């Protein structure tokens, strides 16, 4: 093991002591997932294989992967190595990957999954997730001003064409369970309306951290047998530059998080992960990533015991009263501006256009009518406005 930050003298956690989330079919998955999103960072990529092996040695059994992370081959080598070393058996791992936007064409869904399986050196995935609700793509490593003129809002007819192929993957056995990521309540309502017991989505990954709790949406998923899981559990201090804005707040620096850390003798990251573990009676998953053995173990250990009191949990999430409002500040870190479609820009929507359900369409024909109307509106606007800061046509 060549990475200086890895230490095999650190004692692993018994995977059986880690909290489990139960999917509708009875499948268990660890509440804590080892994330692989940052493994394309220059300071990590050369060591990611060792980091994943170490995470498995230390007790992780749930790995969160995605085509968009551009490292599934690295993860595949790591899991294969861990199995050959006797650290784990394949059926003890819960392997999750995600369908990237550029493959959200019905003809591309199954080949994309098969490509992920090949790179991950797997015969099947425990969970396959639609990464975003539309096919809007952007170049890897792009900045926040990137624009894709072919981007579109959520069109349910298009999504269901993709979901039909997701269902086929489940029927084939190449995927055990299917889920979503970054869905709003309205898009999930449409999906649940048009699915049955077999192809019902059972999981949704979403942004969740103490300053962005999404309580109503989390409860909606739980009530509808969709297991919610949160990314950016610590406020993602290493997120890409395009996702950093002056308005953003840092979860771990919030006065309440700092106060609870001093009160308990824990660190601010430990407080954030303890809340992630305990919220909704331990029914919400969380994804975190670390490159040091002690941090890897630390992130997993949070899912082994409840350490915050009721009063401390209320300090973070509130109790619905004016006296105890909690610290949720709607501090969304992922605005998704690189996914905006032309109509969103020309109509001057704010940063929440991806999330506020103002532009959702049942069919391609409905959206075509809308797009034509916007084009006509823009033409008149261009002919009559004194100043036109946007370029739509």
C-alpha positions, 0 to 999 in steps of 0.5 A, spaced: 500 500 500 503 506 497 499 511 499 502 515 505 495 516 508 493 509 509 494 505 515 493 498 516 494 498 523 487 502 524 482 496 526 476 495 522 469 496 523 465 490 523 460 491 517 454 488 521 455 494 526 453 499 521 446 501 520 442 498 514 437 501 510 432 496 507 429 496 500 422 494 499 424 487 496 428 486 503 435 488 500 439 491 506 444 496 504 449 500 509 446 507 510 453 509 509 456 509 502 463 510 500 463 516 495 468 516 489 466 522 486 472 526 488 477 520 485 478 524 479 482 529 483 489 530 481 491 528 488 487 522 489 487 519 482 493 515 482 491 512 489 484 511 488 485 504 487 488 503 494 483 508 497 477 503 495 481 497 498 482 500 504 475 502 505 473 495 504 478 493 509 475 498 514 468 495 513 465 499 508 460 495 504 456 500 500 460 503 494 457 509 490 459 510 483 457 513 477 459 513 469 460 521 470 466 520 475 470 517 470 473 512 474 469 505 474 475 502 472 479 504 478 473 502 482 473 495 479 480 493 480 479 495 487 473 491 488 476 485 484 483 486 489 479 486 495 475 480 493 482 476 491 485 478 498 479 475 502 477 482 505 470 481 502 465 477 498 461 479 492 455 478 495 457 482 501 458 488 497 452 493 495 455 496 488 451 502 486 452 506 479 448 511 475 446 512 468 449 519 465 445 524 462 448 523 455 446 516 455 439 518 456 437 515 450 433 509 450 438 506 445 444 507 450 441 505 456 442 498 456 449 499 453 451 504 458 449 499 464 453 494 460 459 498 460 459 500 467 459 493 469 465 491 464 469 497 468 467 495 475 468 487 473 461 485 475 456 481 473 450 485 476 449 492 480 445 492 486 442 499 484 442 502 478 440 510 478 438 515 473 443 520 475 439 526 473 432 527 470 433 529 463 439 528 458 442 535 459 450 534 458 456 538 459 463 537 458 467 534 464 471 539 468 467 545 465 466 552 468 459 554 471 458 558 464 457 552 460 451 552 455 448 546 452 443 549 446 440 542 446 438 542 454 431 541 455 427 541 462 423 535 465 419 531 459 416 525 462 414 522 456 422 522 455 424 520 462 419 514 461 422 511 455 429 511 459 425 508 465 422 502 460 430 500 459 431 501 466 426 496 467 428 491 462 435 491 465 432 489 472 428 484 468 435 481 465 438 480 472 444 485 470 441 490 475 437 488 482 434 494 484 433 501 480 432 508 483 433 515 481 437 521 483 436 529 484 428 528 483 423 533 485 417 531 488 413 533 482 417 529 477 417 523 482 410 523 483 409 522 475 414 516 475 410 513 481 404 514 477 406 510 471 410 505 475 408 498 478 410 494 484 416 491 479 419 497 476 417 502 482 423 506 484 426 504 490 432 509 492 433 517 490 440 520 492 439 528 493 443 533 496 442 533 504 446 536 509 445 540 516 444 547 512 440 544 506 435 539 510 429 538 505 425 535 510 418 535 506 422 532 500 425 526 505 419 525 508 415 524 501 420 519 499 420 515 505 412 515 505 412 512 498 417 507 500 423 510 496 429 510 500 432 517 500 440 518 501 444 524 501 450 527 498 454 532 500 453 530 507 459 535 510 457 540 505 462 538 500 468 543 501 472 540 495 466 541 490 468 543 483 469 551 483 463 551 478 459 550 484 462 555 489 458 562 490 459 567 494 452 566 497 454 559 500 455 557 507 459 552 510 456 547 514 461 545 519 463 552 520 456 554 522 455 557 530 450 551 532 455 546 529 461 549 532 457 549 539 455 542 539 462 540 537 465 543 543 459 541 547 460 533 546 467 533 545 466 531 537 469 534 531 464 539 526 464 533 521 462 528 526 456 532 528 454 533 521 455 525 520 451 524 526 445 528 524 445 524 517 445 518 521 440 519 526 435 523 522 428 520 521 430 515 525 436 512 522 432 512 515 436 516 511 442 514 507 449 518 506 455 518 502 461 521 504 469 520 501 475 520 505 482 518 503 486 517 510 484 511 513 482 514 520 477 519 516 475 513 512 473 509 518 471 516 522 465 517 516 463 509 517 463 509 524 458 515 524 453 510 522 454 505 528 451 509 534 446 514 536 450 520 539 446 526 539 441 527 544 434 529 542 435 536 544 442 536 540 438 534 534 433 539 535 438 544 535 440 542 528 433 541 525 428 544 529 422 542 532 417 546 528 416 552 533 419 559 533 423 558 539 427 552 536 427 553 528 433 549 527 439 551 522 436 549 515 438 555 511 436 552 504 443 553 503 443 549 496 450 548 493 448 544 487 444 550 483 446 546 476 446 552 472 450 548 467 444 544 465 440 550 464 436 549 457 435 555 453 428 557 455 430 557 462 435 562 461 431 567 456 425 567 461 430 569 466 429 564 471 433 564 478 438 559 480 432 554 483 429 553 476 432 545 476 428 544 482 422 549 483 418 545 477 416 551 473 417 547 467 415 540 467 412 537 461 408 531 460 410 530 453 415 532 447 409 535 443 407 539 449 414 542 450 415 543 442 409 547 443 412 551 449 419 552 445 415 555 439 411 560 443 418 562 447 421 563 440 415 567 438 416 571 444 423 572 444 423 575 437 418 580 439 422 582 445 428 582 441 425 587 436 422 592 441 427 591 447 432 597 448 437 592 451 437 585 450 442 581 455 440 574 452 441 571 446 436 565 445 436 564 437 
